[in-house]
Amino acid sequence: MSISNILFDQAKKIIPGGVNSPVRTCSGVGADPLFISHAQGPYIYSEDGHKMVDYVMSWGPMILGHNHPAVNRALHEAVDKGTSYGAPCKPEIDLAGLIVEALPGVDMVRMVNSGTEATMSALRLARGYTGRSLVLKFTGCYHGHVDAFLASAGSGAATLCIPGTPGVPEEVVANTLLADYNNLSQVKALFEKHGRDIAAIFVEPVAGNMGLVLPEKGFLEGLRQLADQSGTLLVFDEVITGFRISYSGAQGYYGIVPDMTCLGKIIGGGLPVGAYGGKKEIMEKIAPCGDVYQAGTLSGNPLAMTAGYHTLKTLQDMDYQLLTDKTEELANNLKKILTDKGVPVQLNTIGSIFTLFFTSEPVRDFTSAKKSNQELFKTFYNQMRDQGIYLAPSGFECAFNSFAHGPEEWEKTLDAARNVRF
């Protein structure tokens, strides 16, 4: 029995399911999780001593690679000054300044502690600012485990929602509307019926939680137009895409400016963090400027702010286009290897992110993503892991490349794919 197996058995006795976030259990791929001892650059190391090329990268934030020296040095200096103040500190101003400077849709920003906290707070602010109750989200888009967002379609996308998990009463999601991602006609129908009552549209501008799904031409533009026409706020959840697909996020990449933006992942440099920001007149509705209350003892934590600031400062000098090109090359080579084996594969990629869907049909929404053959993915995942390639243990997640990956890691990845037997 491996050390990871032993640790997992111990964890299951005192942690629900043995993990602190469900997908980590690896049950969807018929495996036990690897317990990680440390990480460096493009590699993670298991407690059993296995060195693995990492394409999870802590689910996205480690775009510079693990344990980047500039971030590491700054963190060590910050730790010597104290780990939490519960009071204002200069690093939060420094990081906020970089975010405001980088993202077109952000004039002001409020720091929180997770992406979930960011979306929860942004939803409250949108309702407080507009005086409306309804929120529109898209099937397959994930905005954290906030009750209002854990909804699934009932009798169709044009109806009000039912809870998507036990513990969420129906009345909590009664004000949540659902539409299919990339289906602008469904959104228009909802606005025709509910437009004057919709406080906000929440959307991942590039969906990353049904696997990677790109917005089709006109989709984001259409959402912006509908929001403008009805006085609804357009909220981009850029927890995954922010500073990932470009330094200016999806909003800079596509040239669509949202009213509010939710952030996480990269802006903490790997430490727990979140943020929401937007237009000045909206953000000044938050206490203590306004009457929409939101608070947090650890918000603006000096360690997270320091790591985030030095991550973004380093990213300013990085070649995003080169990383995009290398990611596309890697992903296309992987697709070709699998296709040559007779395996049906669809590839979606943008920036340094990609997903291989095991299906013959293009993937444009959650319905088409669910047609991906999960048994094929299970086979692929386990054989790649056995060869030292660490992928997300779900066919509905993304693979993340980084500036630390290079020809050696990419060739090792392709060699492993060539050895997979279906």
C-alpha positions in Angstrom: 0.0 0.0 0.0 1.4 3.4 -0.9 1.8 6.3 1.5 -1.0 8.2 -0.3 -3.3 5.2 0.2 -2.4 5.1 3.9 -2.9 8.9 4.3 -6.3 8.7 2.5 -7.5 5.9 4.8 -6.5 8.1 7.8 -8.2 11.2 6.3 -11.5 9.4 5.7 -11.8 8.8 9.4 -11.7 12.5 10.3 -12.4 14.4 7.1 -15.7 13.9 5.2 -14.7 11.7 2.2 -11.1 12.1 3.1 -10.8 15.4 1.2 -11.6 19.1 1.8 -13.0 19.6 -1.7 -15.1 16.9 -3.5 -13.3 16.5 -6.8 -10.0 15.7 -5.1 -11.3 12.3 -4.0 -10.7 11.0 -7.6 -13.8 8.7 -7.3 -14.9 9.8 -10.8 -11.9 8.1 -12.3 -11.8 5.1 -10.1 -8.7 6.1 -8.2 -7.5 7.3 -4.8 -6.0 10.8 -4.5 -2.3 11.4 -4.4 -1.2 13.3 -1.4 1.3 16.0 -2.3 4.4 16.7 -0.3 5.8 19.7 -2.2 5.9 21.3 -5.7 8.5 23.1 -7.8 8.1 24.8 -11.2 6.0 22.6 -13.4 6.2 19.6 -11.1 4.4 18.2 -8.0 5.9 15.5 -5.8 3.7 12.9 -4.0 4.3 11.7 -0.5 5.5 8.5 -2.2 8.3 10.4 -3.9 6.8 10.4 -7.4 7.7 13.4 -9.5 4.8 14.4 -11.9 4.3 17.0 -14.6 1.5 19.1 -13.2 -1.4 20.4 -15.4 -3.7 21.1 -12.5 -1.5 23.9 -11.1 -3.6 24.2 -8.0 -6.6 24.6 -10.4 -5.1 27.5 -12.3 -3.3 30.1 -10.1 0.2 28.8 -10.5 0.7 30.3 -14.0 4.3 31.2 -13.0 4.9 27.7 -11.8 5.1 26.4 -8.3 7.3 28.1 -5.7 8.3 31.0 -8.0 11.5 32.6 -6.6 10.2 36.2 -6.7 6.9 35.3 -5.0 8.7 33.0 -2.6 11.2 35.7 -1.5 8.5 38.3 -1.0 6.4 35.8 1.1 9.3 35.0 3.4 9.8 38.7 4.1 6.1 39.2 4.7 5.9 36.2 7.1 8.6 37.9 9.3 6.3 40.9 9.6 3.3 38.9 10.9 0.6 36.7 9.2 -2.6 38.6 9.9 -3.5 42.1 11.2 -7.2 42.5 10.8 -6.4 46.0 9.8 -5.4 47.9 6.7 -2.0 47.2 5.2 0.0 48.7 2.3 0.1 45.4 0.3 -3.7 45.4 -0.2 -3.4 48.9 -1.8 -0.5 47.7 -4.0 -2.4 44.7 -5.3 -5.7 46.6 -5.8 -3.8 49.2 -7.8 -2.5 46.5 -10.2 -6.0 45.0 -10.6 -7.6 48.3 -11.3 -4.9 49.2 -13.8 -5.1 45.8 -15.6 -8.9 45.2 -15.9 -11.1 47.6 -18.0 -14.2 46.9 -16.0 -12.7 47.6 -12.6 -12.5 51.1 -11.1 -12.5 49.9 -7.5 -12.0 46.5 -5.9 -12.8 44.9 -2.5 -10.6 42.0 -1.3 -12.2 38.8 0.1 -10.9 35.3 0.8 -12.2 33.1 -2.0 -13.9 33.1 -5.3 -17.1 31.9 -3.7 -17.0 34.8 -1.3 -16.5 37.2 -4.2 -19.5 35.9 -6.2 -21.7 35.9 -3.0 -20.7 39.5 -2.3 -21.1 40.6 -5.9 -24.6 39.2 -6.0 -25.7 41.0 -2.9 -24.2 44.2 -4.2 -26.0 43.8 -7.6 -29.3 43.3 -5.8 -28.6 46.2 -3.5 -27.6 48.5 -6.3 -30.4 47.7 -8.7 -33.2 47.1 -6.1 -34.0 43.9 -8.0 -34.1 40.3 -6.9 -33.6 37.9 -9.9 -30.2 36.7 -11.1 -29.5 34.9 -14.3 -26.8 32.3 -14.6 -25.9 29.6 -17.1 -26.1 25.9 -16.9 -22.7 24.4 -16.3 -21.1 27.6 -15.2 -19.9 27.4 -11.6 -19.8 30.5 -9.3 -18.8 28.8 -6.1 -21.0 27.0 -3.6 -23.3 30.0 -2.8 -26.8 28.8 -2.3 -28.3 31.0 -5.0 -25.9 29.6 -7.6 -26.4 25.9 -6.8 -29.4 25.5 -9.0 -30.3 23.2 -11.8 -33.0 23.6 -14.5 -36.4 22.4 -13.6 -38.8 22.1 -16.5 -36.7 24.1 -18.9 -34.3 27.0 -19.0 -37.1 29.6 -19.1 -38.5 28.4 -15.7 -37.4 29.2 -12.2 -35.0 26.8 -10.7 -35.0 24.0 -8.2 -32.1 23.4 -5.8 -29.2 21.5 -7.2 -28.1 20.0 -3.9 -29.7 19.0 -0.6 -29.5 21.7 2.0 -30.6 24.5 -0.3 -34.3 25.2 0.1 -36.4 25.9 -3.0 -37.2 29.4 -1.9 -33.5 30.3 -1.8 -33.1 29.6 -5.5 -36.6 30.8 -6.5 -35.0 34.0 -7.8 -32.4 32.3 -9.9 -33.0 32.0 -13.7 -31.1 29.5 -15.9 -30.2 29.6 -19.6 -27.8 27.4 -21.6 -24.3 28.8 -22.2 -24.0 30.3 -25.7 -27.8 30.3 -26.2 -28.6 34.0 -26.6 -32.2 33.3 -27.7 -32.9 31.7 -24.3 -31.5 34.8 -22.6 -33.6 37.1 -24.7 -36.7 35.1 -23.8 -35.9 35.4 -20.1 -35.5 39.1 -20.4 -38.7 39.5 -22.3 -40.5 37.9 -19.4 -38.4 39.1 -16.4 -36.1 41.9 -17.7 -37.3 44.6 -15.2 -36.6 42.3 -12.3 -33.2 40.9 -13.2 -30.5 42.4 -11.1 -27.5 40.7 -12.8 -26.3 38.3 -15.4 -23.5 36.2 -13.9 -21.4 34.4 -16.5 -18.0 32.9 -16.9 -16.9 34.8 -20.0 -15.0 31.6 -20.9 -16.6 28.7 -19.2 -14.1 26.6 -17.2 -16.3 24.3 -15.1 -17.8 22.1 -17.7 -14.4 21.7 -19.2 -13.2 24.6 -21.3 -16.0 26.1 -23.4 -15.5 29.3 -25.4 -18.1 31.9 -26.0 -19.4 31.9 -29.5 -19.2 35.1 -31.6 -21.8 37.5 -30.5 -22.7 35.8 -27.2 -20.9 38.1 -24.8 -21.7 41.1 -27.0 -25.4 40.1 -26.8 -25.3 39.8 -23.0 -23.8 43.3 -22.8 -26.5 44.7 -25.0 -29.4 43.0 -23.1 -28.0 44.2 -19.8 -27.7 47.8 -21.1 -31.2 47.8 -22.4 -32.7 46.6 -19.2 -30.6 48.2 -16.5 -29.2 44.9 -15.5 -25.6 44.5 -14.3 -23.3 42.2 -16.3 -21.0 40.3 -14.0 -18.0 38.4 -15.3 -16.8 35.6 -13.1 -13.1 35.7 -14.0 -11.9 33.5 -11.1 -10.4 31.2 -13.8 -9.8 33.6 -16.7 -8.5 36.6 -14.8 -4.8 37.1 -15.6 -4.8 33.7 -17.2 -5.9 34.0 -20.8 -4.4 37.5 -20.9 -3.1 40.0 -18.4 -6.3 41.9 -18.9 -8.5 38.8 -18.4 -11.3 37.8 -20.7 -12.7 41.3 -20.7 -9.6 42.6 -22.2 -9.2 39.7 -24.6 -12.7 40.0 -26.0 -13.1 43.8 -25.5 -16.4 43.4 -23.5 -16.4 45.5 -20.4 -18.6 44.1 -17.5 -20.2 46.2 -14.8 -18.6 43.9 -12.1 -15.8 41.3 -12.1 -15.2 38.5 -9.6 -11.6 37.3 -9.2 -9.6 34.6 -7.3 -6.9 32.1 -8.1 -4.0 34.0 -9.6 -4.4 37.3 -7.6 -3.3 35.4 -4.5 -0.3 33.8 -6.1 -1.5 30.5 -4.7 -2.7 31.7 -1.4 -6.5 31.8 -0.5 -7.9 35.0 -1.9 -10.8 36.5 -3.8 -11.9 39.9 -4.9 -14.8 41.6 -6.6 -14.6 45.0 -8.4 -16.5 47.2 -10.8 -17.6 50.6 -11.7 -17.0 53.3 -9.0 -20.7 54.2 -8.6 -21.5 50.5 -8.0 -18.7 49.7 -5.7 -19.4 52.8 -3.5 -22.7 51.2 -2.6 -20.7 48.8 -0.3 -20.3 49.6 3.4 -18.8 51.8 4.7 -19.4 54.0 1.7 -22.9 52.7 1.2 -25.5 50.5 2.8 -24.8 47.1 1.3 -22.9 45.3 4.1 -20.0 42.9 3.6 -17.0 42.3 5.8 -14.2 39.8 6.5 -11.6 39.6 9.2 -9.0 38.1 6.9 -9.8 40.2 3.8 -6.7 41.9 2.6 -4.5 39.4 4.4 -0.9 40.7 4.1 0.5 37.3 3.0 -2.1 36.8 0.2 -1.8 40.4 -0.9 2.0 40.2 -1.1 2.0 36.9 -3.0 -0.7 38.3 -5.4 1.2 41.6 -6.0 4.5 39.9 -6.8 2.7 37.4 -9.1 1.0 40.1 -11.1 4.2 42.3 -11.2 6.1 39.3 -12.6 3.3 38.5 -15.1 3.6 42.1 -16.6 6.9 41.0 -18.2 5.8 37.6 -19.4 5.0 36.6 -23.0 1.4 35.5 -23.0 1.3 35.0 -26.7 4.3 32.6 -26.6 2.6 30.6 -23.8 -0.7 30.6 -25.8 1.2 29.3 -28.9 3.0 26.6 -26.9 -0.3 25.5 -25.3 -2.1 25.2 -28.6 0.8 23.2 -30.0 0.8 20.8 -27.0 -3.0 20.4 -27.1 -3.2 19.9 -30.8 -0.4 17.3 -30.6 -2.3 15.5 -27.9 -5.5 15.5 -30.0 -3.6 14.1 -33.0 -2.1 11.3 -30.9 -5.5 10.3 -29.6 -7.3 10.7 -33.0 -4.7 8.5 -34.6 -5.6 5.8 -32.1 -9.2 6.0 -33.3 -10.4 7.9 -30.2 -13.0 10.6 -30.8 -11.6 13.9 -29.4 -12.7 17.5 -29.5 -10.3 20.2 -28.4 -11.1 23.5 -26.8 -8.3 25.9 -26.0 -7.6 29.5 -25.2 -4.5 31.1 -23.7 -2.8 28.6 -21.5 -5.9 26.5 -20.9 -7.3 23.5 -22.8 -9.7 20.6 -22.5 -9.8 17.4 -24.5 -13.4 16.1 -24.7 -13.8 12.5 -25.7 -16.6 13.0 -28.1 -17.1 13.5 -31.9 -19.3 16.5 -31.5 -18.2 20.1 -30.9 -18.6 21.2 -27.3 -20.4 24.5 -27.0 -22.4 24.1 -23.8 -23.1 21.8 -20.8 -25.4 19.5 -22.8 -22.7 18.8 -25.4 -20.0 18.6 -22.8 -21.9 15.8 -21.0 -21.8 13.7 -24.2 -18.0 13.3 -23.6 -17.2 9.6 -22.9 -16.2 9.5 -19.3 -15.0 5.9 -19.5 -12.5 6.9 -22.2 -11.4 9.8 -20.0 -11.0 7.5 -17.0 -8.7 5.3 -19.0 -6.7 8.2 -20.3 -6.4 9.8 -16.8 -5.2 6.7 -15.0 -2.6 5.7 -17.6 -1.3 9.3 -17.8 -1.0 9.4 -14.0 0.8 6.1 -14.0 3.4 7.7 -16.3 3.9 10.8 -14.2 1.4 13.2 -15.8 -0.9 14.9 -13.3 -4.3 15.9 -14.8 -7.5 17.0 -13.1 -9.4 13.9 -12.1 -12.6 14.9 -14.0 -13.5 15.1 -17.6 -15.2 18.4 -16.9 -12.2 20.3 -15.8 -9.4 22.2 -17.5 -5.8 21.6 -18.0 -3.5 24.5 -17.2 -0.1 25.1 -18.8 2.3 27.5 -17.2 5.4 29.7 -17.9 7.4 27.1 -16.0 6.6 24.2 -18.4 8.9 23.7 -21.3 9.9 21.3 -24.1 11.0 18.6 -21.6 7.7 18.5 -19.8 5.7 18.8 -23.0 7.5 15.9 -24.7 7.2 13.8 -21.6 3.4 14.4 -21.8 3.2 13.5 -25.5 5.2 10.3 -24.9 2.9 9.3 -22.2 -0.2 9.9 -24.4 1.5 7.7 -27.1 1.7 4.9 -24.6 -2.0 5.0 -23.5 -4.0 2.0 -24.6 -7.8 2.2 -24.9 
